[in-house]
C-alpha cells in the first residue's frame, strides 16, 4: 500500500541512496537508516496485518517496543523494521498475519 | 437466623474457589468469597490451560474415573459459561497426544495407561511413528511414537478464570479482594473469619486457598500437607496454525502462540524462570516440532503448582468442625465443572452420593509426616 508519505525527508535527503525491494517493487531509499524509516519516507503505510483481526499496522514507537513495524526481511518473518539497519538489495515484504516456518 | 451470616464462605478466588462459589451461588446459597490479593502465589494465573485426562490416576484409579467425569461435564459447562457471562473460554475438544522419544518410554506409557482404562474407563490408543506422523504431520524424526486420548482438550485458562468470576458475581457471590484471612473459628455451628479488623460469619466454609490451605486447614481441624512445585513455560510469537490437537507439552492457542511446557521443580516458593530450564524446554520443543527452530520466543514464566504428597486432590469435611470443607488440587482447569456442580452440591449438603469424595480425604497422609 503506497500513499503520500507520512513523513517528509529532511536531512536524510542528503544521504547516499541505496536500492531495496518492497513486495518486489524496487525502492530507492536513504542509506544509514532503519528499514522502518526507509519505508516511511517512501510512503509505505501498511507494514503488517494483525494475526487475529487482520487489521493494518504501521510503526508507532520507532524504538523497539510496540512491534507494529514487523516485516518479512530477507525471508525471515516478524522482524522489527525499526531495529534493523537498511542494506543494499534487501528484500522486504509485508508481514501478513502470523509467522510461518516450514 | 442473623442476616449477616452467609450460607457459604469460600476462601480463595482462584479457579477452585471461583468454581465452587459459582456453583453455590447458582444453587441459591448466599455466598461470600474472600481473596487474599496479588500477594498470594496465584497458581491460577500461571496455568497452561489443559483439560487433561490421559495418565491421570496412576496409583489411584478412582481419580482417573473422577477426572473422566469432570471432563465429560466440560462441554455443557463451557456453553453454560458462555450463556451466563458472554465469555468464550475457547474450549477445544481435540483429543490429546503424548509423545515418546524411546521404545522404553513407549512401553512404560502403555503399562501406565492400561489400568486407567481397565479401572477408570479412560480410553487410549498407542501410535507408532507412521500412524502418529499421519495424524500430527509436523512431528520430527526424534519422536518414536505416542499415545492418544480422545477426551483430552484445552481452554484459555485466563478467560476461564474471568468467566468464573463474572459468573459467580452475577449469580450473587459477594467478592472481597485484598482480604487475607488471618484466623478462622467455629462456635455453635457458625464460622468466623478474621481479616484485619473485619470479621465475616458463615454456616459453611470452604478452604480453596491453594498453597495457603496449609496454614488455614489446622484452624478448623483439617490437614493440608500441600507444597509448591514449580513449572516453567515458554511462549512463542504468533505462528500460522500448525498444531490442530493439544499435546501434553505443547499447545497452540487460538491466536497462534505456541506454549511449551513444562518443568517440575522442587524449589520452594521461588517462582522465577531459569536459563537451564528454558533451554531444556526449547530443545525438546524443537525436537518434537522442528519447524519451531526459527520461531522467536516472546515470553517465559514460572508458576507454582499446589501439590499434595501423592499429587491427588483433597476433598474433606472437618470431623471436628462440621461445615468446614477443604478443596485442594493441582488440576483447577480440568476439574472446574465438577467443582462447580458436584463439589458445591456436596458442600451444601445436596450431593446424592456424598461418599464419592471419601477416597480423597487427607486420612491417606500421616499427620506427623513433614511434607
Interface residues (C-beta under 8 A of the other chain):
Chain A: X51 X52 X76 X78 X97 X98 X99 X100 X101 X102
Chain B: X237 X238 X239 X240 X254 X255 X256 X291 X292 X293 X294 X295 X296
